[in-house]
Amino acid sequence: MSSASVLERAVRELIKSCGCWIDSGTLLGIKREGDLLPGDEDIDLGIWISQIDKLGNYLGDEFNESDITKYYYDGVMTQCKIKRKNKRTIDIKIYRRKGSYAWSTSKVYLGDIDSNSVLYYTAGSLLYPLVFYFHNRKKRNDLSSKLSDIFWDVRTWWIPAKYYNNLDFDEEFDVYVPCEYENYLEYRYGDWETPDSSWVWYRDDGGLRNESPERIGLI
């Protein structure tokens, strides 16, 4: 099997057509293991918000609308997930610029942070469908902010933009990757060449700030 076939053609075509790059755990997998990480259920991609119209047009042509879930923050799309039958979900993080940094948002489920909390797990299972619906509405000051804050902690992806400004083309895997990928992976994962079974993304990722965009002054 060739290295390029690790990522099926549909993913490679999306990357090339929309200006995406391989990111996060998927990048770590192909660079450290030469394959996707076992147990990782997503294909992680990144894209600049300036390419969002191109992405939307491509997704409309290539995927069923019912398989696409869009996430918004402050009225702007920050993430897009594409569910695929019997294949890994494509998870696209959408970045904006602030000075020399690229940023996006993430929400950490408080029940994961406090695994002993019966409240989060019980209430979350009952109210999640309602929260999920409002959380994905485009209006900033609607019920979503009030409900979602009960269950999620808003955090900020904060990445030096230099890694995304000039992408490198990985001929082995036939995809674009952040430039200086070794330094980028070190920024995100520390000793990225050594597997760490205790690593937890919301606690250990060097690119995730434990503050909301509002607290940082981005919005």
Secondary structure as GFF3:
##gff-version 3
##sequence-region A 1 219
A	DSSP	three_ten_helix	3	6	.	.	.	ID=ss1
A	DSSP	alpha_helix	9	18	.	.	.	ID=ss2
A	DSSP	beta_strand	21	22	.	.	.	ID=ss3
A	DSSP	alpha_helix	24	32	.	.	.	ID=ss4
A	DSSP	beta_strand	42	48	.	.	.	ID=ss5
A	DSSP	three_ten_helix	49	51	.	.	.	ID=ss6
A	DSSP	alpha_helix	52	62	.	.	.	ID=ss7
A	DSSP	three_ten_helix	65	67	.	.	.	ID=ss8
A	DSSP	beta_strand	68	73	.	.	.	ID=ss9
A	DSSP	beta_strand	76	84	.	.	.	ID=ss10
A	DSSP	beta_strand	87	98	.	.	.	ID=ss11
A	DSSP	beta_strand	101	109	.	.	.	ID=ss12
A	DSSP	alpha_helix	110	113	.	.	.	ID=ss13
A	DSSP	alpha_helix	118	135	.	.	.	ID=ss14
A	DSSP	alpha_helix	143	151	.	.	.	ID=ss15
A	DSSP	beta_strand	152	160	.	.	.	ID=ss16
A	DSSP	alpha_helix	162	165	.	.	.	ID=ss17
A	DSSP	beta_strand	168	170	.	.	.	ID=ss18
A	DSSP	beta_strand	175	177	.	.	.	ID=ss19
A	DSSP	alpha_helix	181	189	.	.	.	ID=ss20
A	DSSP	alpha_helix	201	204	.	.	.	ID=ss21
A	DSSP	beta_strand	208	209	.	.	.	ID=ss22
A	DSSP	alpha_helix	213	216	.	.	.	ID=ss23
###
